[in-house]
Amino acid sequence: MVNIMSEKTIYNWRDFEDVGCPKCGTKNVAKILFGKPIWCDELKEKIDSGEIVLGGCIVDKEYPVYECNQCQERWGRQYDDEDFKRFYDMIEKNVAGQPTRQL
């Protein structure tokens, strides 16, 4: 099993990434969280502060990673992250030949 959790998480991503919007240049950028998150006070604080935006419950490797809080531009792909690539490759390998379903 691939362990995609490390010290680099959705909750402290700004400690590891220096990201600016490719359209307007601002550093006021949020990480997009896809899937069905477990609601907690920390997640609510990150959403309220603009560090995280919710992207919807369907997860796909082609979905964007960042959203600009100024101009709402979205960019980046989760698949570009090596941990996510291994995770998605594992899923595709394990469901090969099975009916397609949304994760």
Rosetta constraint file for C-alpha pairs under 8 A:
AtomPair CA 2 CA 86 HARMONIC 7.10 0.50
AtomPair CA 2 CA 87 HARMONIC 6.21 0.50
AtomPair CA 2 CA 90 HARMONIC 7.66 0.50
AtomPair CA 4 CA 83 HARMONIC 5.69 0.50
AtomPair CA 4 CA 84 HARMONIC 7.00 0.50
AtomPair CA 4 CA 87 HARMONIC 7.07 0.50
AtomPair CA 5 CA 9 HARMONIC 6.66 0.50
AtomPair CA 8 CA 12 HARMONIC 6.55 0.50
AtomPair CA 8 CA 13 HARMONIC 6.09 0.50
AtomPair CA 8 CA 16 HARMONIC 6.93 0.50
AtomPair CA 9 CA 13 HARMONIC 5.77 0.50
AtomPair CA 10 CA 31 HARMONIC 7.33 0.50
AtomPair CA 10 CA 33 HARMONIC 7.65 0.50
AtomPair CA 11 CA 43 HARMONIC 7.60 0.50
AtomPair CA 11 CA 46 HARMONIC 7.59 0.50
AtomPair CA 12 CA 16 HARMONIC 7.55 0.50
AtomPair CA 13 CA 17 HARMONIC 6.14 0.50
AtomPair CA 13 CA 31 HARMONIC 7.89 0.50
AtomPair CA 14 CA 18 HARMONIC 6.70 0.50
AtomPair CA 19 CA 27 HARMONIC 6.25 0.50
AtomPair CA 19 CA 29 HARMONIC 7.13 0.50
AtomPair CA 20 CA 25 HARMONIC 5.48 0.50
AtomPair CA 20 CA 26 HARMONIC 5.50 0.50
AtomPair CA 20 CA 27 HARMONIC 4.47 0.50
AtomPair CA 20 CA 28 HARMONIC 7.34 0.50
AtomPair CA 20 CA 29 HARMONIC 6.72 0.50
AtomPair CA 21 CA 25 HARMONIC 4.61 0.50
AtomPair CA 21 CA 26 HARMONIC 5.46 0.50
AtomPair CA 21 CA 27 HARMONIC 6.45 0.50
AtomPair CA 21 CA 28 HARMONIC 7.87 0.50
AtomPair CA 21 CA 29 HARMONIC 6.86 0.50
AtomPair CA 21 CA 67 HARMONIC 7.92 0.50
AtomPair CA 21 CA 68 HARMONIC 5.95 0.50
AtomPair CA 21 CA 73 HARMONIC 7.35 0.50
AtomPair CA 23 CA 71 HARMONIC 7.95 0.50
AtomPair CA 23 CA 73 HARMONIC 6.88 0.50
AtomPair CA 24 CA 70 HARMONIC 7.97 0.50
AtomPair CA 24 CA 71 HARMONIC 7.11 0.50
AtomPair CA 26 CA 68 HARMONIC 7.62 0.50
AtomPair CA 26 CA 70 HARMONIC 7.43 0.50
AtomPair CA 28 CA 50 HARMONIC 7.95 0.50
AtomPair CA 28 CA 68 HARMONIC 6.34 0.50
AtomPair CA 28 CA 69 HARMONIC 5.74 0.50
AtomPair CA 28 CA 70 HARMONIC 6.93 0.50
AtomPair CA 29 CA 50 HARMONIC 7.45 0.50
AtomPair CA 29 CA 51 HARMONIC 6.77 0.50
AtomPair CA 29 CA 66 HARMONIC 6.68 0.50
AtomPair CA 29 CA 67 HARMONIC 5.83 0.50
AtomPair CA 29 CA 68 HARMONIC 4.52 0.50
AtomPair CA 29 CA 69 HARMONIC 5.48 0.50
AtomPair CA 29 CA 70 HARMONIC 7.97 0.50
AtomPair CA 30 CA 50 HARMONIC 5.79 0.50
AtomPair CA 30 CA 51 HARMONIC 4.41 0.50
AtomPair CA 30 CA 52 HARMONIC 4.81 0.50
AtomPair CA 30 CA 53 HARMONIC 6.17 0.50
AtomPair CA 30 CA 66 HARMONIC 5.69 0.50
AtomPair CA 30 CA 67 HARMONIC 5.23 0.50
AtomPair CA 30 CA 68 HARMONIC 6.18 0.50
AtomPair CA 30 CA 69 HARMONIC 6.52 0.50
AtomPair CA 31 CA 51 HARMONIC 6.18 0.50
AtomPair CA 31 CA 52 HARMONIC 4.78 0.50
AtomPair CA 31 CA 53 HARMONIC 6.27 0.50
AtomPair CA 31 CA 65 HARMONIC 5.91 0.50
AtomPair CA 31 CA 66 HARMONIC 4.65 0.50
AtomPair CA 31 CA 67 HARMONIC 6.33 0.50
AtomPair CA 32 CA 52 HARMONIC 5.81 0.50
AtomPair CA 32 CA 53 HARMONIC 4.99 0.50
AtomPair CA 32 CA 54 HARMONIC 5.74 0.50
AtomPair CA 32 CA 55 HARMONIC 5.62 0.50
AtomPair CA 32 CA 64 HARMONIC 7.28 0.50
AtomPair CA 32 CA 65 HARMONIC 5.31 0.50
AtomPair CA 32 CA 66 HARMONIC 5.43 0.50
AtomPair CA 32 CA 67 HARMONIC 6.46 0.50
AtomPair CA 33 CA 37 HARMONIC 7.93 0.50
AtomPair CA 33 CA 52 HARMONIC 6.66 0.50
AtomPair CA 33 CA 53 HARMONIC 6.13 0.50
AtomPair CA 33 CA 54 HARMONIC 4.96 0.50
AtomPair CA 33 CA 55 HARMONIC 5.48 0.50
AtomPair CA 33 CA 56 HARMONIC 7.66 0.50
AtomPair CA 33 CA 65 HARMONIC 7.80 0.50
AtomPair CA 34 CA 54 HARMONIC 6.19 0.50
AtomPair CA 34 CA 55 HARMONIC 4.79 0.50
AtomPair CA 34 CA 56 HARMONIC 5.27 0.50
AtomPair CA 34 CA 57 HARMONIC 5.69 0.50
AtomPair CA 34 CA 58 HARMONIC 6.55 0.50
AtomPair CA 34 CA 59 HARMONIC 5.68 0.50
AtomPair CA 35 CA 55 HARMONIC 7.60 0.50
AtomPair CA 35 CA 56 HARMONIC 6.07 0.50
AtomPair CA 35 CA 57 HARMONIC 4.00 0.50
AtomPair CA 35 CA 58 HARMONIC 5.58 0.50
AtomPair CA 35 CA 59 HARMONIC 5.62 0.50
AtomPair CA 36 CA 56 HARMONIC 7.53 0.50
AtomPair CA 36 CA 57 HARMONIC 5.16 0.50
AtomPair CA 39 CA 43 HARMONIC 6.44 0.50
AtomPair CA 39 CA 44 HARMONIC 7.34 0.50
AtomPair CA 40 CA 44 HARMONIC 6.37 0.50
AtomPair CA 41 CA 45 HARMONIC 6.18 0.50
AtomPair CA 42 CA 46 HARMONIC 6.28 0.50
AtomPair CA 43 CA 47 HARMONIC 6.21 0.50
AtomPair CA 43 CA 52 HARMONIC 7.94 0.50
AtomPair CA 44 CA 48 HARMONIC 6.05 0.50
AtomPair CA 45 CA 49 HARMONIC 6.05 0.50
AtomPair CA 46 CA 50 HARMONIC 6.22 0.50
AtomPair CA 46 CA 51 HARMONIC 5.11 0.50
AtomPair CA 46 CA 52 HARMONIC 5.50 0.50
AtomPair CA 47 CA 51 HARMONIC 5.97 0.50
AtomPair CA 47 CA 52 HARMONIC 4.82 0.50
AtomPair CA 47 CA 53 HARMONIC 5.79 0.50
AtomPair CA 47 CA 54 HARMONIC 7.91 0.50
AtomPair CA 50 CA 69 HARMONIC 6.92 0.50
AtomPair CA 53 CA 67 HARMONIC 7.63 0.50
AtomPair CA 58 CA 102 HARMONIC 6.87 0.50
AtomPair CA 58 CA 103 HARMONIC 6.74 0.50
AtomPair CA 59 CA 63 HARMONIC 7.47 0.50
AtomPair CA 59 CA 102 HARMONIC 7.81 0.50
AtomPair CA 59 CA 103 HARMONIC 6.55 0.50
AtomPair CA 61 CA 77 HARMONIC 6.81 0.50
AtomPair CA 61 CA 78 HARMONIC 5.56 0.50
AtomPair CA 61 CA 79 HARMONIC 5.19 0.50
AtomPair CA 61 CA 84 HARMONIC 7.89 0.50
AtomPair CA 61 CA 88 HARMONIC 7.09 0.50
AtomPair CA 62 CA 77 HARMONIC 5.60 0.50
AtomPair CA 62 CA 78 HARMONIC 6.66 0.50
AtomPair CA 62 CA 79 HARMONIC 6.62 0.50
AtomPair CA 63 CA 76 HARMONIC 7.79 0.50
AtomPair CA 63 CA 77 HARMONIC 5.73 0.50
AtomPair CA 63 CA 78 HARMONIC 6.65 0.50
AtomPair CA 64 CA 74 HARMONIC 6.00 0.50
AtomPair CA 64 CA 75 HARMONIC 4.92 0.50
AtomPair CA 64 CA 76 HARMONIC 4.84 0.50
AtomPair CA 64 CA 77 HARMONIC 4.69 0.50
AtomPair CA 64 CA 78 HARMONIC 6.59 0.50
AtomPair CA 65 CA 74 HARMONIC 7.30 0.50
AtomPair CA 65 CA 75 HARMONIC 6.13 0.50
AtomPair CA 65 CA 76 HARMONIC 5.03 0.50
AtomPair CA 65 CA 77 HARMONIC 5.50 0.50
AtomPair CA 65 CA 78 HARMONIC 5.88 0.50
AtomPair CA 66 CA 74 HARMONIC 5.54 0.50
AtomPair CA 66 CA 75 HARMONIC 5.55 0.50
AtomPair CA 66 CA 76 HARMONIC 6.32 0.50
AtomPair CA 67 CA 72 HARMONIC 5.67 0.50
AtomPair CA 67 CA 73 HARMONIC 5.59 0.50
AtomPair CA 67 CA 74 HARMONIC 4.45 0.50
AtomPair CA 67 CA 75 HARMONIC 6.79 0.50
AtomPair CA 68 CA 72 HARMONIC 4.67 0.50
AtomPair CA 68 CA 73 HARMONIC 5.27 0.50
AtomPair CA 68 CA 74 HARMONIC 6.57 0.50
AtomPair CA 76 CA 80 HARMONIC 7.64 0.50
AtomPair CA 77 CA 81 HARMONIC 7.72 0.50
AtomPair CA 78 CA 84 HARMONIC 6.23 0.50
AtomPair CA 78 CA 85 HARMONIC 7.68 0.50
AtomPair CA 79 CA 84 HARMONIC 5.66 0.50
AtomPair CA 79 CA 85 HARMONIC 5.01 0.50
AtomPair CA 79 CA 88 HARMONIC 7.86 0.50
AtomPair CA 80 CA 84 HARMONIC 7.55 0.50
AtomPair CA 80 CA 85 HARMONIC 6.91 0.50
AtomPair CA 81 CA 85 HARMONIC 6.23 0.50
AtomPair CA 82 CA 86 HARMONIC 6.33 0.50
AtomPair CA 83 CA 87 HARMONIC 6.28 0.50
AtomPair CA 84 CA 88 HARMONIC 6.07 0.50
AtomPair CA 85 CA 89 HARMONIC 6.00 0.50
AtomPair CA 86 CA 90 HARMONIC 6.07 0.50
AtomPair CA 87 CA 91 HARMONIC 6.39 0.50
AtomPair CA 88 CA 92 HARMONIC 6.14 0.50
AtomPair CA 89 CA 93 HARMONIC 6.10 0.50
AtomPair CA 90 CA 94 HARMONIC 6.15 0.50
AtomPair CA 91 CA 95 HARMONIC 6.16 0.50
AtomPair CA 92 CA 96 HARMONIC 5.91 0.50
AtomPair CA 95 CA 99 HARMONIC 7.82 0.50
AtomPair CA 95 CA 100 HARMONIC 7.92 0.50
